[in-house]
Amino acid sequence: MDDERPTGSTLWHGRFATGPADALLRLNNSLPFDRRLWPDDIAGSRAHVRGLAAAGLLDDDERDTVLEALDAVAAELTAGAFTFVPTDEDIHTAVERRVTELAGPAGAKLHTGRSRNDQVATDLRLWCKRELPAVAAGVLALQRVLLAKAESDTATYLPGYTHLQRAQPVLLAHHLLAHGWALARDTDRLLATVARLDVSPLGAGALAGTSLPIDPSFTARQLGFARPFDNSLDAVSDRDFVAEALFDLALVGVHLSRIGEEWLLWTSEEFGFAHLDDAFSTGSSMLPQKKNADIAELARGKAGRLAGNLLALLTTLKGLPLAYNKDLQEDKEPLFDSVEQVSLILAALGGMIETATFVPSRMAAAADVETTAATDLAEHLVRRGTPFREAHAIVGALVRDHLATGTSLRDLVAADERLGPEAAALVAPGVGVRQRTSPGGAGPAVIETQLDAFRRRLADDEVRLHAIGVPSDATSA
């Protein structure tokens, strides 16, 4: 006999003499956050229905009736006309309830051979297959902003820093591309995670499969997964892919935080390296003169939230026995939040950088302080046969004298018989950045090679994204 249950009853009502307590319903309810999975739940249910029909568990009329009901539910959800009821504890329950209302006895067969355990795992993987490439497209769009800024100015230079102390002059283009290459690794990680999660759990049931003649390979193909699961226990309990995604997103957030920190420094009056467009700045409610880089601050601040989401899931997973446990309901909010927050930051930072203007004179003035030529002076001695440690000590002593006496370092170098006027020329403004000539270095002699390599990398990644269904315009700056 078909299991026809009244509207408002639970999925497990047959085992229980009374309905669930309100406190249980409130705690158990994941609908406020998992309703975004409805397109994936509909897709998984369509594949499951076709699989049931292929296995002879639904006849053609039943199959078509349930598929039509699923289409109707999708239309209601799309239009915002779907009515939820108090016992819809999650989107999966809500969809099945409504399908049963529309399709009658045929709809009551929708859950044949399926558990919410393999259902929700399938839905979440489908969601990740769609949303993680979209985040990667956002990363690529920001990289294109950085590339455009680098291409537009291959002459401006600024100090490179270690320990936040001026170290050596570097081209601005080189500095921007440093962030671009870090983001390229983020794209790589996101796409690798998508490739690893491309496994269908549908057919694993609650934990052990089913005695019914279903074919997980069939539904995997229907849903566009690369392959079906190998082990039903692992299929319903695995959330490695969520942890990987959260790590990938947290590291994107760390890289964006680093960009934000630099722009906060660069746009301060003390540095004055860049000015923000009004549209990507905020003011103060009390201080009329203020122009704040709130986007950069929020990029920096949200990195902690993203790291916290990763830690929250890892802490949840670390004590769970096989197979499914209700604790796994806690996988979704951190994932959804991290995807949303990273997407917001990527778009805002991209706009901020794209519309900002640089101040080359301030950058050059900071880069041309005499002490930034110290390494070039030491390497000058090395080229003339002096061991590097000895050369380091010689130049270090001259720098000490310069700082102690206020005498120009250039004059001290010119007067030193081990260095002389030829070496003193290395201390002149604008000379230091031209000394960076090694492959991958920060000078003008090698920047075009790096720009070409970065362009090729972005083009290759755009092809990779397009191959998994991301439209080309999604990666545009």
PyMOL commands that set and color helices and strands:
alter all, ss='L'
color gray80, all
select helices_A, chain A and resi 13-15+22-28+31-54+60-79+91-109+116-152+172-196+216-223+232-237+240-266+278-280+294-317+326-355+360-367+370-383+388-405+409-415+420-427+432-435+444-467+472-475
alter helices_A, ss='H'
color red, helices_A
select strands_A, chain A and resi 157-162+165-171+199-200+227-228+274-275+357-358
alter strands_A, ss='S'
color yellow, strands_A
deselect
rebuild
show_as cartoon
